[in-house]
Amino acid sequence: MSALLPVAVLSATLVALFGIVLPLLLLGPVMASRARPQPQQLLFAVVLLIPTIAIGSVFLAWWAVSWLESADAPSPVLIGVALVVAATVGLLVPLRVPTGTGGPFWLKPLLGLSAGILVPVAIMESITLGLHEVAAAAIGVIVLAVLVIVFRVIAKPLAARRQAKRLRASVERFGGQLVDVADEAWHLVDARGDANRILLRYNGVEDGKKLGAALLLKRDMEWVPVAKENESAVFELARSLNGHPTEAVLEQRQLGTPATLTLRIPGTTVLSIREGVADSLSWVEFIGKLELTDADKLLERQLQDEH
């Protein structure tokens, strides 16, 4: 089974290049920036990524065929191409993790490596047993499909556990006043932040429509409601979270884009509520759903929602 060495080495090389090094080189600077990446930046990175993978796949397939021929592997062309295709599919196939979350970073490279090794090995063994190349290739496709299904089954609970751990850490770390949506139709789906700011993402249902809202809580002693021409306006809410009238800022930079409502809540904390879709929230009704809470109560409700 000397052909196992080139299969393992080539699979590991492909996964390292296409699954780790190349994404870090092209997408690393974009993701590392504190500013939200622009669509043009992501599009440029993807445009570079696709032809690079295509050209690299051709080279790796040629290398695989040459090495497998020298190792006296059966049908080296079929096995070499299958190796590259299987590993690439393993790296690119979506794992269907819950919205707003991601599985462990090592899961996709592991799927790519597993597919790059097991699929060509299955094809080699099938040909060795006397099966036709077409039948062997079909077995390779079945092995790849089973691997994808298994990793999707594994990815969902891992991603949910990772999300819950991150959510708990972010909520407990935040030092300001926390706010929750006191409505069974709305559920917390993600939380990210530090001691000075936290972003809570909610999904909910209103009048049969699925809506989303992002609540940004920020510790800021100096914030005051200020209007900006053609961008935001200051108005008075008859009742805020502390039960008293308060001034708020409604910002919408362009018509047809999601708006953001910002107001101060008790203590040093400023609350900004951003729509998921333009003109989707009834601000008065939504603010009426909000209640002041603490980390324990917020996490307790989140645990109840999960069950």
Beta strands, then each sheet from edge to edge (+ up, - down):
strand 1: 178-181
strand 2: 186-193
strand 3: 197-206
strand 4: 209-219
strand 5: 232-237
strand 6: 246-251
strand 7: 260-264
strand 8: 269-275
strand 9: 290-293
sheet 1: 1+ 9-
sheet 2: 2+ 3- 4+ 8- 7+ 6- 5+
end
